[in-house]
Structures are given as C-alpha cells and as structure tokens.
Amino acid sequence: MNLRFVFALFLSAAVCANASAANRSAKSASAPPPAPATSAVLLDSMQHELNRAMSSLAKADPAPYFVSYSTTDRRELSIAASHGAILNTLAQHNRLADISVRVSTAALDNSHGENRHSALSTVLLPLEDDPAAIRRILWQATDREYKSAAATFLRVKTEKQVRAEEEDKSADFSQEKPEQYVGKTSPVRNLDQHAWEDRLRRYSAVLKKYPDVYRSLVSLEVEDNTRYFVSSEGARIVSEEPLIRLIVIAETRADDGMELLRSESFDATTPDRLVSESEIIARIDKLGSDLEKLRAAPVVAPFDGPALLSGRAAAVFFHEVLGHRVEGQRQRGVEEGQTFTKKLNEKVLPDFLTVVDDPTKRELAGSELNGYYEFDDEGVRARPVTVIDNGILKEFLMSRMPITAFQHSNGHGRAEPGRVPVGRQGNLIVTSSKGVPDGELRKRFLEEIKNQGKPYGLYFEDIAGGFTLTTREMPQAFQVLPLMVWKVYPDGRPDELVRGVDIVGTPLAAMTRIILTGDKEQVFNGVCGAESGNVPVSAAAPSMLLSEIEVQKRQQTQDRPPILPPPGVPTKTTPEAKTAASLDPGAKQ
C-alpha cells in the first residue's frame, strides 16, 4: 500500500522523540554548543574529494556523469514534558552526508524506474573540521556508491530490453544551471534550555485540571540545520534551515471506546517569533475543554451533503486532495495513478480558484511559513509555481526527474537527509476571486442546506491531517481526519458538536464541489511525510463552502476509559468505581 501521509504534526512529535532516542549519534543532558560560522573546511573538503572522484572515475565503465555531496550539519534539542514534569531532554549534533552517483548518461542512468534509490547512499561525517578524516569517509562512501550504481545500471539496461516500451520516454535526470551561493548562517540564539524546561513544566501542567485527559505531551523541538551542497556540475551552496516547533498533544477516550485527540503546534525560526506564553497557555487550556466536550458529543452518522471548511481545514484538504497529485513524479511510471497527468490546460477547479506553491514566501497572514527554503535538496533555486490558474491546470511540482512536457526542475526536489529527493510541496497557497465575509459565507451555507432539503450541514473547524492513495494498485481516494466537527441546522438551532467521522472521497469529484469561499486566508504549518521522508510544509486557504462532502464513521476500539480516576481526583460514582470501592472497605465515595 502506497500511502502519502500528510501533516502528522502531533504523531510525528511523539514518534520522532522516541525514535531519536534510539538513533542519536551523540547524547547529552544539555544543549549542543552554539554552531560556529559556516565551515569552510567542510565545504572545501567536500569539493576536493568530489573533484578527485570525478577525475579518478572518468575512465571507468560505466563512467559517472554526475556526482553530488550534500551534508546536513544538524544540531537538535528536544524537550518533552507531561503533567507538569520533564520526561526527557535530548541533544545531538551530527553531520549526515548524502552521496549521489549517476552513471552513463542523463538519458538513461542507474536511477531509472524503480531503481531511483540506487543513486544515493548516506554516511556520518566527523563533527570536527578535520579535512583528512572527512575526505577519507567521503572517498570510501563514493567508492561503494559508484559500485552499487554501476551494478544497478547493468540491471536497468537488461530491463529495458525485456520490458514493454514506456509511455513517458523522458530522461532520468534534468540538466540545470549550477548555483553558487554561500549564505550567512545564524543559528538559533538565546535559547536557555533550563528556562524552556520550566516553561514546558508550566504548559504541560495546564491539562492536569482535566481528569478525562488521559494522555498528554508538550514537546519542544529545536533544529539548527546548515546544509552544504557541491556537485560535479559546479554547484556550491551553503544555506541554513532553522526551525522551532512547540507541539501539544492531548487525548481522551469516550465511554463507547472512541479515542479523541486534540493538538496544537507553534512554529517559528527564532524563539522571539513564537506567540506569547499567555496565548500558548490559553490554547492548551482550550484543548482540555474541547476534549471534555467531545467526550459528551454524539456520534454522527455517515453523511453526504453541504459542508463548510474553515481556512485551516481547507488548507489541509487542498494539500491532501490536490497537492500530492500535482507532484511531478506522480505523472510518470506504470505504478502511479496519474490523476492529473492528462489534464494540463484543462479545468480541474472552479474558475475563481488559483493555486500557487511558493517556497520563497517567508510569511503569510502574520504567520511564518514552514515550507520556506532558498534552494531545494538537489541544488536548484526555489521558485513559485502557479499550479492552477483560475481553475486551469498549468504546471506540476518538479524535481530533477523530468516528465513529458516538463524537462526541468522548478525547485521542488525535496527530501530529508538520507532520502532521494522527489517533487514535493513547500508552501501551497490557495487564493480566491470569489471570496465573501464570514457572515455571508455562513448565510450561503444555510441556504444550501435548505435548497438540498438536508436536515443539517457539517462545519469542519479543525483537521489533524490525513492520507491519500496515488498508486494504481489502490483506489484513487483520500481520507482526511477532522478534529472538531459541528452540525449546523438550517432552522436556527444552535450548532451541535459531534464526533466520529472522517472525510473521504475521490479528488476529481471533490474539487468540483467548491461553490464559494471566504475572503481571508488561514495558515496551517506542519510536517509532510512521503517517499522522500518528512519535510516541513505549509498550506494556506480561505474558508470554503462545498455543495457536497462525504464522511464515513471513524474506526474505533471497544476499550473502556480508565476505571480508576487519576490520582488526586475524587472517585466517580460509576458502576465500575462502585465495584472497585466495594472491594476496599476503607474507600470513601
């Protein structure tokens, strides 16, 4: 099953905190020392060894036509707290180098088809600026990678001879202008670890007053990443990628066994760009209050009818339903569903909607954007791409893997260290020429419910994320996971909070159901997971009115909530509690 998981901001926080504990190359109870200025030794060592490798392997058969080294100098600090106490504090510093070797020619090389991962291997480099040690490890890794690439290319040539002719005859790698850029690095400063531990104690303690919040986590992730890139084409790039993420997760369980989750994230590039402490505490407190209300909310039945998405919900919806399907590699290969491949210059959205992916945009609507970067992970300068112009599909998000009609990258080749870059989203921004104020949008929503003769419509206030299926072996469908959903009645009754539904559907149908939007864009920052790993992304959109949306019942367990109350909370007079008390003569009700 080929799933494109999206915006797993709350899950990735917990999972990555645990996974990193088992994979740290260096551990410390305190933060890593401040990062120095750009390492000229590291960059020069990479360049020297790359030049020597190209010269030494020039007479090999097959000879490499492209080699690149990409090293991420990463300093990370992770602090996690729950119930007012610190769970762990982990710090690491490593240098992870990706060595890419492509042999033969760009028209047909070792990365062809399903062999794309043969063009990359990854090693740890020394933390010290020791040129001899750095070059020796690069030499060994390049030798191994070349041998692997050469062996894979022989298999590629055999497969070409025995398989049917491919529909897309594009080359395996595009030719791009080599960039020269050495930027100033300004790692996150003024980060007092002990002060932040105190803050996380305060933040995580807020949820203690909600006895039905069984599990909660407040996590701070700080990354100072400096990326060094050199290639045999002449590229030489140093760029920085700082990120601070404060993530709050809270979970409860309804009496019928349904797990209920709320989350919040706060993202910035420097500590001073985070929202105020009072706002953070207020939003954490709201999570606890929301969960209490959700436990008591009724479960909604499967539904097909009018829906209103908040701006944040619409942003996630577009990232999921549209964004992944306009990534370049999705248009090539017999395994891909190719939803939009043949729809260039055709209408795929209402004509009042335009979609641009702009990784060069730092901020929008007062929020910093996670998907900002200057150069992609293949050394290509980032640029805005108008994917859909007034409803008409115009372009795909391209890495250096060409497809029919698009032979060059547009700066969207992205990956986490250790993965082969592919076309990925950065900042996906939806704009509308048919926007109205919120009051007018709600009025039109109520009219649509009445016109369709439906007893209610659904308002999606917040969405956690979701996943989409893009391969031919599975249905071309998506599933989006709402957190806060409301029944909206056309007869004037108050909106009613409900639970237990997921949005489902197919992209071509879902996109045509949008009939009106709000006039203000909202931003959703998160982390997107796909075949090239987890990368920071943003999506922005106005609120949207859909004539029809389908929801299905959410999967749930039959596990009961805890029988015993949390420590310090009076025993509830439930049948289970009474039974427990009857076994303890000293217990008091």
C-alpha positions as CSV (number, residue, x, y, z in Angstrom):
1,M,0.0,0.0,0.0
2,N,1.4,3.4,-1.1
3,L,0.2,6.0,1.4
4,R,1.1,9.7,1.3
5,F,0.8,10.7,4.9
6,V,0.3,14.4,5.5
7,F,0.6,16.9,8.3
8,A,1.4,14.3,11.0
9,L,2.4,17.1,13.3
10,F,1.2,15.6,16.6
11,L,2.0,12.0,15.8
12,S,5.5,12.8,14.4
13,A,6.3,14.7,17.6
14,A,5.8,11.7,19.8
15,V,7.2,9.1,17.4
16,C,10.3,11.1,16.5
17,A,11.1,11.9,20.1
18,N,11.2,8.2,20.8
19,A,12.9,7.2,17.6
20,S,15.6,9.8,18.0
21,A,16.4,8.5,21.5
22,A,17.4,5.2,19.9
23,N,19.4,6.7,17.0
24,R,21.4,9.5,18.5
25,S,24.9,9.7,17.3
26,A,25.7,11.9,20.4
27,K,23.7,12.4,23.5
28,S,23.8,15.0,26.2
29,A,21.6,16.3,29.0
30,S,22.4,19.8,27.9
31,A,22.0,21.6,24.6
32,P,24.8,21.3,22.0
33,P,27.3,24.2,21.9
34,P,26.3,27.1,19.6
35,A,27.0,26.4,16.0
36,P,30.1,28.1,14.6
37,A,30.1,30.2,11.4
38,T,30.0,28.4,8.1
39,S,32.6,25.6,8.0
40,A,34.9,26.4,5.1
41,V,36.9,23.2,6.0
42,L,33.8,21.0,5.5
43,L,32.8,22.7,2.2
44,D,36.4,22.6,0.8
45,S,36.9,19.0,1.8
46,M,33.7,18.0,0.0
47,Q,34.7,19.9,-3.1
48,H,38.2,18.5,-3.1
49,E,37.1,14.9,-2.8
50,L,34.3,15.3,-5.3
51,N,36.8,16.7,-7.9
52,R,39.1,13.8,-7.2
53,A,36.3,11.2,-7.5
54,M,35.2,12.6,-10.9
55,S,38.8,12.6,-12.2
56,S,39.6,9.1,-10.9
57,L,36.4,7.5,-12.2
58,A,36.3,9.3,-15.6
59,K,37.8,6.2,-17.4
60,A,35.6,3.7,-15.6
61,D,32.9,1.8,-17.5
62,P,30.2,3.0,-17.0
63,A,31.6,6.4,-16.0
64,P,29.7,8.7,-13.7
65,Y,28.3,11.8,-15.4
66,F,27.0,13.3,-12.2
67,V,28.2,13.2,-8.5
68,S,27.0,15.4,-5.7
69,Y,27.7,15.6,-1.9
70,S,25.0,17.1,0.3
71,T,25.9,17.4,4.0
72,T,23.5,18.5,6.7
73,D,25.2,19.8,9.8
74,R,22.4,19.3,12.3
75,R,22.2,20.5,15.9
76,E,19.0,19.5,17.7
77,L,17.5,19.9,21.1
78,S,14.3,18.0,22.2
79,I,12.5,18.5,25.4
80,A,9.3,16.7,26.3
81,A,7.0,17.2,29.3
82,S,3.8,15.8,30.6
83,H,1.6,16.5,33.7
84,G,4.0,19.3,34.8
85,A,7.2,17.2,34.7
86,I,10.0,16.8,32.2
87,L,10.0,13.4,30.5
88,N,13.3,13.7,28.7
89,T,15.8,16.2,27.4
90,L,17.9,15.1,24.4
91,A,20.5,16.9,22.4
92,Q,22.5,15.8,19.4
93,H,24.9,17.1,16.9
94,N,25.7,15.2,13.7
95,R,26.8,15.6,10.1
96,L,24.9,13.4,7.7
97,A,26.3,13.3,4.2
98,D,24.3,12.1,1.1
99,I,26.4,10.9,-1.8
100,S,24.7,10.8,-5.1
101,V,26.3,9.0,-8.1
102,R,24.7,8.7,-11.5
103,V,26.4,6.7,-14.2
104,S,26.2,6.5,-18.1
105,T,24.1,9.5,-19.3
106,A,21.2,11.6,-18.1
107,A,19.0,10.0,-20.8
108,L,19.3,6.6,-19.1
109,D,21.1,6.0,-15.8
110,N,21.1,3.8,-12.8
111,S,18.1,5.6,-11.2
112,H,15.7,4.6,-13.9
113,G,12.2,3.4,-12.9
114,E,12.0,1.6,-9.6
115,N,15.8,1.9,-9.1
116,R,15.7,5.6,-8.1
117,H,17.2,4.8,-4.7
118,S,20.3,3.4,-6.2
119,A,21.6,6.9,-6.8
120,L,22.1,7.7,-3.1
121,S,23.9,6.5,-0.1
122,T,24.3,8.2,3.3
123,V,27.2,8.3,5.9
124,L,28.0,10.1,9.1
125,L,30.9,12.6,8.8
126,P,33.2,13.7,11.6
127,L,31.9,16.6,13.7
128,E,35.4,18.1,13.9
129,D,36.7,20.1,10.9
130,D,39.4,17.5,10.2
131,P,39.8,17.5,6.4
132,A,41.7,14.2,6.2
133,A,39.0,12.4,8.2
134,I,36.2,14.0,6.2
135,R,37.8,13.2,2.9
136,R,38.6,9.6,3.8
137,I,35.0,8.8,4.7
138,L,33.7,10.5,1.6
139,W,36.2,8.5,-0.5
140,Q,35.0,5.2,1.0
141,A,31.3,6.1,0.6
142,T,31.8,7.3,-3.0
143,D,33.6,4.1,-3.9
144,R,30.7,2.0,-2.5
145,E,28.1,4.1,-4.1
146,Y,29.8,4.0,-7.5
147,K,30.0,0.2,-7.4
148,S,26.3,0.0,-6.5
149,A,25.3,2.4,-9.2
150,A,27.3,0.5,-11.9
151,A,25.8,-2.8,-10.9
152,T,22.3,-1.3,-10.9
153,F,22.8,0.2,-14.3
154,L,23.5,-3.2,-15.8
155,R,20.2,-4.4,-14.5
156,V,18.5,-1.3,-15.9
157,K,19.8,-2.0,-19.4
158,T,18.6,-5.6,-19.2
159,E,15.1,-4.5,-18.0
160,K,14.8,-2.0,-20.9
161,Q,15.4,-4.8,-23.4
162,V,12.8,-7.2,-21.9
163,R,10.0,-4.9,-20.8
164,A,7.3,-3.1,-22.9
165,E,8.1,0.4,-24.1
166,E,7.4,3.1,-21.6
167,E,4.7,5.7,-22.2
168,D,6.9,8.5,-20.9
169,K,10.3,8.5,-22.6
170,S,11.8,11.4,-20.7
171,A,15.3,11.3,-19.4
172,D,16.2,10.2,-15.9
173,F,17.8,13.5,-14.9
174,S,17.5,17.1,-16.0
175,Q,20.3,19.5,-16.8
176,E,20.2,22.6,-14.5
177,K,22.2,25.7,-14.0
178,P,24.7,25.2,-11.2
179,E,24.1,27.6,-8.4
180,Q,26.8,29.4,-6.4
181,Y,25.6,30.6,-3.0
182,V,27.2,30.7,0.4
183,G,24.8,32.4,2.8
184,K,25.3,33.6,6.3
185,T,24.4,31.1,8.9
186,S,22.7,32.5,12.0
187,P,21.8,29.6,14.3
188,V,19.1,29.9,16.9
189,R,20.4,32.0,19.7
190,N,19.4,32.9,23.2
191,L,17.8,29.5,23.8
192,D,18.0,28.9,27.6
193,Q,17.5,25.2,28.0
194,H,16.6,25.3,31.7
195,A,14.2,28.2,31.2
196,W,12.5,26.3,28.5
197,E,12.2,23.2,30.7
198,D,10.4,25.4,33.3
199,R,8.1,26.7,30.5
200,L,7.2,23.2,29.4
201,R,6.5,22.2,33.0
202,R,4.0,25.1,33.2
203,Y,2.5,24.3,29.8
204,S,2.0,20.6,30.4
205,A,0.6,21.2,33.9
206,V,-2.3,23.1,32.4
207,L,-4.0,19.9,31.4
208,K,-3.8,18.4,34.9
209,K,-7.0,20.1,35.8
210,Y,-8.9,18.0,33.1
211,P,-9.2,14.5,34.7
212,D,-10.5,13.0,31.5
213,V,-7.4,13.9,29.5
214,Y,-5.6,10.6,30.0
215,R,-2.5,11.2,27.9
216,S,-0.8,14.5,27.0
217,L,2.6,15.7,25.8
218,V,4.2,19.0,25.3
219,S,7.3,18.8,23.1
220,L,9.8,21.4,22.1
221,E,11.9,20.6,19.0
222,V,14.7,23.0,18.1
223,E,16.8,22.4,14.9
224,D,19.8,24.4,13.7
225,N,20.5,22.9,10.2
226,T,23.2,24.1,7.9
227,R,23.3,22.4,4.6
228,Y,26.4,22.1,2.4
229,F,25.9,21.1,-1.3
230,V,28.5,20.6,-4.0
231,S,28.1,18.9,-7.4
232,S,30.2,17.9,-10.4
233,E,28.2,20.4,-12.4
234,G,29.7,23.2,-10.4
235,A,27.1,23.9,-7.8
236,R,28.4,25.2,-4.4
237,I,25.7,26.1,-1.9
238,V,25.6,26.7,1.9
239,S,22.2,27.5,3.3
240,E,20.5,27.4,6.7
241,E,17.2,25.8,7.8
242,P,16.4,26.8,11.4
243,L,13.1,25.6,13.0
244,I,11.5,25.7,16.4
245,R,8.3,23.7,16.9
246,L,6.3,23.6,20.1
247,I,3.7,20.8,19.9
248,V,0.9,20.0,22.3
249,I,-1.0,16.7,22.1
250,A,-3.9,15.7,24.4
251,E,-6.0,12.6,24.2
252,T,-9.0,11.1,25.9
253,R,-11.5,8.2,25.3
254,A,-15.3,8.4,25.1
255,D,-17.4,5.9,27.1
256,D,-18.0,4.0,23.8
257,G,-14.3,3.4,23.3
258,M,-13.6,6.1,20.7
259,E,-10.2,7.7,21.0
260,L,-10.4,11.5,20.8
261,L,-7.4,13.7,20.0
262,R,-6.7,17.5,20.0
263,S,-3.4,19.1,19.1
264,E,-1.8,22.5,18.7
265,S,1.5,23.5,17.2
266,F,3.5,26.7,17.4
267,D,6.2,27.2,14.7
268,A,8.9,29.8,14.3
269,T,12.5,30.3,13.1
270,T,13.7,32.0,16.3
271,P,12.4,32.0,19.9
272,D,11.2,35.6,19.7
273,R,8.9,34.8,16.8
274,L,6.8,32.3,18.8
275,V,3.5,33.5,20.1
276,S,3.3,34.8,23.7
277,E,3.2,32.5,26.7
278,S,-0.3,33.7,27.6
279,E,-1.6,32.7,24.2
280,I,0.1,29.3,24.4
281,I,-1.4,28.6,27.8
282,A,-4.9,29.7,26.6
283,R,-4.8,27.4,23.6
284,I,-3.6,24.5,25.7
285,D,-6.4,25.1,28.1
286,K,-8.9,25.1,25.2
287,L,-7.6,21.7,24.1
288,G,-8.6,20.3,27.5
289,S,-12.0,22.0,27.4
290,D,-12.6,20.7,23.8
291,L,-11.8,17.1,24.8
292,E,-14.3,17.3,27.7
293,K,-17.0,18.5,25.2
294,L,-16.0,15.9,22.6
295,R,-16.5,13.1,25.2
296,A,-20.1,14.1,25.6
297,A,-20.7,14.8,22.0
298,P,-22.9,12.4,19.9
299,V,-21.5,10.3,17.2
300,V,-22.6,11.5,13.8
301,A,-23.9,9.0,11.1
302,P,-22.3,8.7,7.6
303,F,-23.3,11.8,5.7
304,D,-23.3,13.2,2.2
305,G,-24.3,16.9,1.9
306,P,-23.3,20.5,2.2
307,A,-20.1,21.3,4.2
308,L,-18.2,24.4,5.3
309,L,-14.4,24.1,5.9
310,S,-12.6,26.6,8.0
311,G,-9.5,28.1,6.4
312,R,-7.1,25.8,8.3
313,A,-9.3,22.8,7.4
314,A,-9.5,23.9,3.7
315,A,-5.7,24.3,3.6
316,V,-5.1,20.7,4.8
317,F,-7.9,19.5,2.5
318,F,-6.1,21.0,-0.6
319,H,-2.7,19.8,0.5
320,E,-4.1,16.3,0.7
321,V,-6.6,16.1,-2.1
322,L,-4.7,18.2,-4.7
323,G,-1.2,18.8,-3.6
324,H,0.2,15.3,-3.7
325,R,-1.3,14.6,-7.1
326,V,0.4,17.5,-8.8
327,E,3.9,16.4,-7.7
328,G,6.0,15.7,-10.8
329,Q,6.9,12.0,-10.1
330,R,3.2,11.1,-9.7
331,Q,2.8,11.7,-13.5
332,R,5.4,9.1,-14.5
333,G,5.5,5.3,-14.2
334,V,3.1,2.5,-14.6
335,E,2.6,2.2,-10.8
336,E,1.2,5.8,-10.4
337,G,-2.5,6.7,-10.7
338,Q,-1.6,9.8,-12.8
339,T,-4.8,11.6,-11.7
340,F,-3.9,14.9,-13.4
341,T,-1.3,13.8,-15.9
342,K,-3.5,14.2,-19.0
343,K,-5.4,17.3,-17.7
344,L,-2.8,20.0,-18.5
345,N,-4.6,23.2,-19.7
346,E,-7.9,21.8,-18.7
347,K,-10.3,23.0,-16.0
348,V,-9.8,21.0,-12.7
349,L,-11.1,23.6,-10.2
350,P,-13.8,26.3,-10.2
351,D,-12.5,29.2,-12.2
352,F,-12.4,31.5,-9.2
353,L,-9.6,29.4,-7.6
354,T,-5.8,29.7,-8.1
355,V,-3.2,27.5,-6.5
356,V,0.5,28.5,-6.2
357,D,3.2,26.6,-4.4
358,D,5.7,29.3,-3.3
359,P,8.6,28.1,-1.2
360,T,10.2,31.6,-1.5
361,K,7.5,33.1,0.7
362,R,8.6,33.5,4.3
363,E,5.3,34.7,5.9
364,L,1.6,34.9,5.2
365,A,-1.3,36.4,7.2
366,G,1.1,37.2,10.1
367,S,2.5,33.6,10.3
368,E,5.9,32.3,9.4
369,L,5.7,29.5,6.8
370,N,7.3,26.2,7.4
371,G,7.7,25.4,3.7
372,Y,10.1,28.3,3.1
373,Y,13.5,27.4,1.6
374,E,16.0,29.1,-0.8
375,F,17.4,26.1,-2.6
376,D,15.9,22.6,-2.9
377,D,17.7,19.4,-1.9
378,E,19.0,19.0,-5.4
379,G,20.8,22.4,-5.5
380,V,18.1,24.1,-7.6
381,R,16.9,27.6,-6.6
382,A,13.4,27.6,-5.3
383,R,10.7,29.5,-7.2
384,P,7.0,30.0,-7.0
385,V,4.9,27.7,-9.3
386,T,1.4,28.5,-10.4
387,V,0.0,25.0,-10.4
388,I,-3.6,26.1,-11.2
389,D,-4.5,29.4,-12.7
390,N,-8.2,30.4,-12.5
391,G,-9.2,26.7,-12.3
392,I,-6.9,25.6,-15.2
393,L,-4.1,23.2,-14.5
394,K,-0.8,24.7,-15.7
395,E,2.2,23.0,-14.1
396,F,3.5,20.3,-11.8
397,L,5.9,20.5,-8.9
398,M,9.1,19.3,-10.4
399,S,12.4,17.8,-9.1
400,R,15.2,16.9,-11.5
401,M,13.2,13.9,-12.7
402,P,11.7,15.0,-16.0
403,I,8.3,14.1,-17.3
404,T,6.6,14.7,-20.6
405,A,6.2,18.4,-21.3
406,F,8.3,19.4,-18.2
407,Q,12.0,18.7,-18.8
408,H,13.4,20.8,-16.0
409,S,13.1,21.3,-12.2
410,N,11.2,24.2,-10.8
411,G,13.0,23.9,-7.4
412,H,10.7,21.4,-5.7
413,G,13.1,18.5,-5.3
414,R,12.9,17.8,-1.5
415,A,13.9,15.2,0.9
416,E,15.0,14.7,4.5
417,P,18.7,13.6,4.8
418,G,19.1,10.0,3.7
419,R,16.3,10.0,1.1
420,V,16.3,10.6,-2.6
421,P,14.6,14.0,-3.4
422,V,11.3,14.0,-5.4
423,G,8.8,16.7,-6.3
424,R,7.2,17.9,-3.0
425,Q,5.1,20.7,-1.8
426,G,6.5,23.7,0.0
427,N,4.0,26.5,0.7
428,L,0.8,25.5,-1.1
429,I,-1.4,28.7,-1.2
430,V,-5.0,28.8,-2.5
431,T,-6.5,32.1,-3.4
432,S,-10.0,33.0,-4.5
433,S,-11.5,35.7,-6.6
434,K,-15.0,34.8,-5.2
435,G,-14.5,35.5,-1.5
436,V,-17.1,36.9,0.8
437,P,-17.1,37.8,4.5
438,D,-17.7,35.1,7.1
439,G,-21.2,36.2,7.8
440,E,-22.2,36.0,4.2
441,L,-20.5,32.6,3.8
442,R,-22.5,31.1,6.7
443,K,-25.7,32.6,5.2
444,R,-25.0,30.9,1.9
445,F,-24.2,27.7,3.8
446,L,-27.6,27.7,5.4
447,E,-29.3,28.4,2.1
448,E,-27.5,25.5,0.5
449,I,-28.7,23.1,3.3
450,K,-32.3,24.3,2.8
451,N,-32.1,24.1,-1.0
452,Q,-30.9,20.5,-0.8
453,G,-33.6,19.5,1.7
454,K,-30.9,18.3,4.2
455,P,-31.7,18.3,7.9
456,Y,-28.2,19.8,8.6
457,G,-24.8,20.5,7.1
458,L,-21.3,19.9,8.6
459,Y,-18.8,22.6,9.7
460,F,-15.2,21.4,9.9
461,E,-13.4,23.7,12.3
462,D,-10.1,21.9,12.6
463,I,-8.4,19.0,10.9
464,A,-5.4,17.0,12.0
465,G,-4.2,15.6,8.7
466,G,-4.9,12.6,6.6
467,F,-3.5,10.4,3.8
468,T,-4.0,9.9,0.1
469,L,-3.6,6.9,-2.2
470,T,-1.8,7.7,-5.5
471,T,-0.9,4.4,-7.0
472,R,-2.9,2.3,-9.4
473,E,-2.9,-0.8,-7.2
474,M,-5.3,1.1,-4.8
475,P,-8.4,3.2,-5.2
476,Q,-7.6,6.8,-6.1
477,A,-9.1,8.1,-2.9
478,F,-8.2,10.3,0.1
479,Q,-9.1,10.3,3.8
480,V,-8.9,13.5,5.9
481,L,-9.1,13.3,9.7
482,P,-11.2,16.1,11.3
483,L,-10.7,17.0,15.0
484,M,-13.6,19.4,15.6
485,V,-16.9,19.0,13.6
486,W,-20.2,20.7,14.1
487,K,-23.7,20.0,12.9
488,V,-25.2,23.2,11.5
489,Y,-29.0,23.3,11.4
490,P,-31.0,25.5,8.9
491,D,-33.9,26.1,11.3
492,G,-31.9,28.3,13.7
493,R,-31.0,25.7,16.3
494,P,-27.5,26.2,17.9
495,D,-24.6,24.4,16.2
496,E,-24.0,21.0,17.8
497,L,-20.5,19.5,18.3
498,V,-20.3,15.9,17.0
499,R,-17.6,13.3,16.7
500,G,-16.7,10.1,14.9
501,V,-16.4,11.0,11.2
502,D,-13.6,11.1,8.6
503,I,-13.9,12.9,5.3
504,V,-13.5,10.6,2.3
505,G,-13.8,10.8,-1.4
506,T,-12.0,10.9,-4.8
507,P,-10.1,14.0,-5.9
508,L,-11.7,14.7,-9.3
509,A,-15.2,14.7,-7.8
510,A,-14.3,16.6,-4.6
511,M,-12.6,19.5,-6.4
512,T,-15.7,20.4,-8.4
513,R,-17.9,20.7,-5.3
514,I,-16.5,24.1,-4.1
515,I,-19.0,26.8,-4.7
516,L,-17.9,29.8,-2.6
517,T,-15.0,30.9,-0.3
518,G,-14.3,33.3,2.5
519,D,-12.2,36.4,2.0
520,K,-9.4,35.7,4.5
521,E,-6.6,33.0,4.2
522,Q,-5.6,30.9,7.2
523,V,-2.3,29.1,7.5
524,F,-1.6,25.5,8.6
525,N,2.0,24.6,9.4
526,G,3.0,21.0,9.6
527,V,5.3,18.2,8.6
528,C,4.5,16.1,5.5
529,G,5.6,12.5,5.1
530,A,6.0,10.8,1.8
531,E,8.6,8.6,0.0
532,S,11.4,11.1,0.4
533,G,10.8,11.4,4.1
534,N,9.4,14.1,6.4
535,V,9.7,17.7,5.2
536,P,8.3,20.9,6.7
537,V,5.4,22.3,4.8
538,S,2.7,24.9,4.9
539,A,-0.7,25.3,3.3
540,A,-3.0,28.3,3.2
541,A,-6.6,28.8,2.1
542,P,-9.7,30.7,2.8
543,S,-12.8,29.1,4.3
544,M,-14.7,27.1,1.7
545,L,-18.3,26.1,1.1
546,L,-18.8,22.8,-0.7
547,S,-22.1,21.7,-2.1
548,E,-21.3,18.1,-1.1
549,I,-18.9,16.2,1.0
550,E,-18.9,12.6,2.2
551,V,-18.0,11.4,5.6
552,Q,-17.7,7.9,7.0
553,K,-17.7,6.5,10.5
554,R,-14.3,6.6,12.2
555,Q,-12.6,3.4,13.2
556,Q,-12.7,2.9,17.0
557,T,-12.0,0.3,19.6
558,Q,-14.2,-1.0,22.4
559,D,-11.7,-0.3,25.1
560,R,-13.3,1.5,28.1
561,P,-12.0,4.6,29.7
562,P,-9.9,4.1,32.8
563,I,-11.9,2.6,35.7
564,L,-10.0,4.4,38.4
565,P,-9.8,8.2,38.4
566,P,-6.5,10.0,38.1
567,P,-4.6,10.4,41.4
568,G,-6.0,13.3,43.4
569,V,-9.4,13.3,41.7
570,P,-12.4,12.2,43.7
571,T,-13.8,8.8,42.8
572,K,-16.6,8.9,40.3
573,T,-19.9,7.2,41.2
574,T,-19.8,5.0,38.1
575,P,-20.8,1.3,38.3
576,E,-17.1,0.4,37.8
577,A,-16.0,2.8,40.5
578,K,-18.6,1.4,42.9
579,T,-17.4,-2.1,42.2
580,A,-13.8,-1.1,42.9
581,A,-14.9,0.7,46.1
582,S,-16.9,-2.3,47.4
583,L,-13.7,-4.4,47.3
584,D,-12.0,-1.8,49.5
585,P,-13.7,-1.3,52.9
586,G,-11.6,1.8,53.6
587,A,-12.6,3.5,50.4
588,K,-14.8,6.6,50.6
589,Q,-17.3,7.7,48.0
